Amino acid sequence: MTLDQIIDATSVMPVMVVDRPEDAVPLARALVEGGIRVLEITLRTAAGLDAVKAIRRDVPDAIVGVGTIATPAQLEASIAAGAQFGVSPGTTPTLLKAIVDSKLPFFPGVATTTEVMQVLEGGLTVMKFFPAVAAGGVKMLESFRGPFPQVRFCPTGGINAQNAPDFFKLPNVVCVGGSWLTPKDRVAAGNWADITRLAKEAAALKP
Ligand SMILES: O=C(O)C(=O)C[C@H](O)[C@H](O)COP(=O)(O)O
């Protein structure tokens, strides 16, 4: 899959923190049922890569990416687990080189103009803007448009159903990411119906 195909399939990208491996497949199914197919599984928990493998195997309609990739070794492990794309919170020169070499569709994280320029040096023009609200939110992305009209962003961090529409109004926003679709208490309780409801609401946010 190409990065553009992934972008076309997404509007809100759920940032999933999977604590219990057995939650991965039902959680992914609940999101897909609600119309959210492009999923980011973070490496914040030990279960992350096993969750990717399980969802790739059992939820064929999902498009599965790995988030929180911070090192080339994590990138390699993500590809081995079946990641269809990657996401990082920030971008070091070492990680950028590994991303470019791997050819894996990727949303490298940036929060400043210098970081945007460093990622552009690697030839990548789609970036995760993180932490979106704390780093300047809508105003910052509007300001990025002047010097970087070719760059498209997936803002993540502090975004929810209330403020997401403000981001979708920006021409340089292709999707938004967030953890609000997968509240910890709902996942812990196995309340998949509620997750499907949140996914349906989120899927309707992008005009
Ligand atoms: O773990 C990662 O890979 C990250 O980069 C951070 C997440 O994308 C944000 O923490 C999600 O933000 P919230 O929606 O505000 O919870």
The ligand as an ORCA input file, in Angstrom:
! r2SCAN-3c Opt
* xyz 0 1
  O       2.697      7.223     21.504
  C       2.898      7.854     20.470
  O       3.295      7.349     19.448
  C       2.700      9.305     20.387
  O       3.360      9.938     19.647
  C       1.718      9.967     21.174
  C       0.271      9.839     20.696
  O       0.128     10.044     19.337
  C      -0.519     10.826     21.436
  O      -0.222     10.725     22.800
  C      -1.970     10.752     21.239
  O      -2.461     11.906     21.829
  P      -3.833     11.983     22.591
  O      -4.903     11.737     21.585
  O      -3.847     13.376     23.128
  O      -3.791     10.932     23.658
*
